[in-house]
């Protein structure tokens, strides 16, 4: 690799803002904020959603209520349900 053209690959702390959990991973992210963990200062990156707080991973994903959809469909097409034309022989 050429020297001086690649970004610094270092340990970065990721903070989940919803849960407050932090984890250390290696990244090339640049950040103005820092955090000290166990006497070592790391760059800090604040995440809105991680696997700790995303509904898909936590199992809190809400299901779409099917009865609401069915009732909405019936209301929309209730007017045309009895006006079906009879086939001519």
SENU-831705 format. One record per residue (C-alpha): residue number from 1; chain; residue in three letters; x, y, z. Coordinates in steps of 0.001 Angstrom, whole numbers, m for minus. Layout:
N
R, num, cadena, residuo, X, Y, Z
R, NUM, A, ALA, X, Y, Z .
...
***
This chain:
89
R, num, cadena, residuo, X, Y, Z
R, 1, A, UNK, 0, 0, 0 .
R, 2, A, UNK, 1095, 3534, m652 .
R, 3, A, UNK, 1941, 5578, 2419 .
R, 4, A, UNK, m115, 8641, 3303 .
R, 5, A, UNK, m3155, 8066, 1054 .
R, 6, A, UNK, m5268, 5780, 3259 .
R, 7, A, UNK, m7416, 6976, 6184 .
R, 8, A, UNK, m6400, 6020, 9700 .
R, 9, A, UNK, m7906, 2666, 10697 .
R, 10, A, UNK, m8278, 2730, 14451 .
R, 11, A, UNK, m10537, 1737, 17316 .
R, 12, A, UNK, m13692, 3868, 17615 .
R, 13, A, UNK, m16429, 3822, 20276 .
R, 14, A, UNK, m19985, 3608, 18963 .
R, 15, A, UNK, m22716, 4907, 21289 .
R, 16, A, UNK, m26339, 3820, 20818 .
R, 17, A, UNK, m28289, 6927, 21792 .
R, 18, A, UNK, m31533, 5046, 22465 .
R, 19, A, UNK, m30132, 2504, 24911 .
R, 20, A, UNK, m26891, 4139, 26043 .
R, 21, A, UNK, m24858, 1018, 25189 .
R, 22, A, UNK, m21341, 1471, 23854 .
R, 23, A, UNK, m19090, m875, 21937 .
R, 24, A, UNK, m15617, m574, 20484 .
R, 25, A, UNK, m14925, m1469, 16887 .
R, 26, A, UNK, m12292, m599, 14321 .
R, 27, A, UNK, m13213, 2040, 11768 .
R, 28, A, UNK, m11945, 4924, 9642 .
R, 29, A, UNK, m14610, 7316, 10963 .
R, 30, A, UNK, m13524, 10789, 11957 .
R, 31, A, UNK, m15151, 12442, 14946 .
R, 32, A, UNK, m14621, 15618, 16937 .
R, 33, A, UNK, m15968, 14014, 20092 .
R, 34, A, UNK, m13922, 11654, 22229 .
R, 35, A, UNK, m14637, 9390, 25160 .
R, 36, A, UNK, m12349, 7823, 27732 .
R, 37, A, UNK, m12806, 4141, 28522 .
R, 38, A, UNK, m10424, 2284, 30867 .
R, 39, A, UNK, m7889, 5108, 30678 .
R, 40, A, UNK, m7754, 5163, 26872 .
R, 41, A, UNK, m9241, 7973, 24794 .
R, 42, A, UNK, m11216, 6918, 21719 .
R, 43, A, UNK, m13087, 8850, 19029 .
R, 44, A, UNK, m16866, 8725, 19709 .
R, 45, A, UNK, m19526, 8102, 17068 .
R, 46, A, UNK, m23174, 8468, 18127 .
R, 47, A, UNK, m25598, 6074, 16419 .
R, 48, A, UNK, m29343, 6546, 16269 .
R, 49, A, UNK, m30047, 2818, 15881 .
R, 50, A, UNK, m27929, m286, 16435 .
R, 51, A, UNK, m28752, m3966, 16755 .
R, 52, A, UNK, m29330, m3328, 20484 .
R, 53, A, UNK, m32251, m969, 19811 .
R, 54, A, UNK, m33626, m1783, 16328 .
R, 55, A, UNK, m37104, m3353, 16500 .
R, 56, A, UNK, m36174, m6127, 14053 .
R, 57, A, UNK, m33388, m7406, 16306 .
R, 58, A, UNK, m35140, m6799, 19637 .
R, 59, A, UNK, m38341, m8602, 18629 .
R, 60, A, UNK, m40500, m5549, 19323 .
R, 61, A, UNK, m41449, m5201, 15689 .
R, 62, A, UNK, m45133, m4367, 15380 .
R, 63, A, UNK, m47294, m6417, 13082 .
R, 64, A, UNK, m49704, m4792, 10684 .
R, 65, A, UNK, m53260, m5341, 11832 .
R, 66, A, UNK, m54855, m7362, 9048 .
R, 67, A, UNK, m58431, m6872, 10237 .
R, 68, A, UNK, m58110, m3135, 9682 .
R, 69, A, UNK, m57106, m3707, 6083 .
R, 70, A, UNK, m59915, m6176, 5463 .
R, 71, A, UNK, m62533, m3830, 6943 .
R, 72, A, UNK, m61228, m933, 4876 .
R, 73, A, UNK, m61476, m3088, 1733 .
R, 74, A, UNK, m65048, m4143, 2564 .
R, 75, A, UNK, m66136, m552, 3192 .
R, 76, A, UNK, m64637, 616, m78 .
R, 77, A, UNK, m66268, m2072, m2214 .
R, 78, A, UNK, m69521, m2505, m272 .
R, 79, A, UNK, m71299, m182, m2679 .
R, 80, A, UNK, m70435, m2257, m5735 .
R, 81, A, UNK, m70945, m5696, m4178 .
R, 82, A, UNK, m74648, m5992, m5141 .
R, 83, A, UNK, m74494, m4268, m8518 .
R, 84, A, UNK, m72865, m7100, m10369 .
R, 85, A, UNK, m74280, m7545, m13842 .
R, 86, A, UNK, m75730, m10930, m14722 .
R, 87, A, UNK, m74250, m12698, m17714 .
R, 88, A, UNK, m76533, m12731, m20725 .
R, 89, A, UNK, m77344, m16035, m22374 .
***
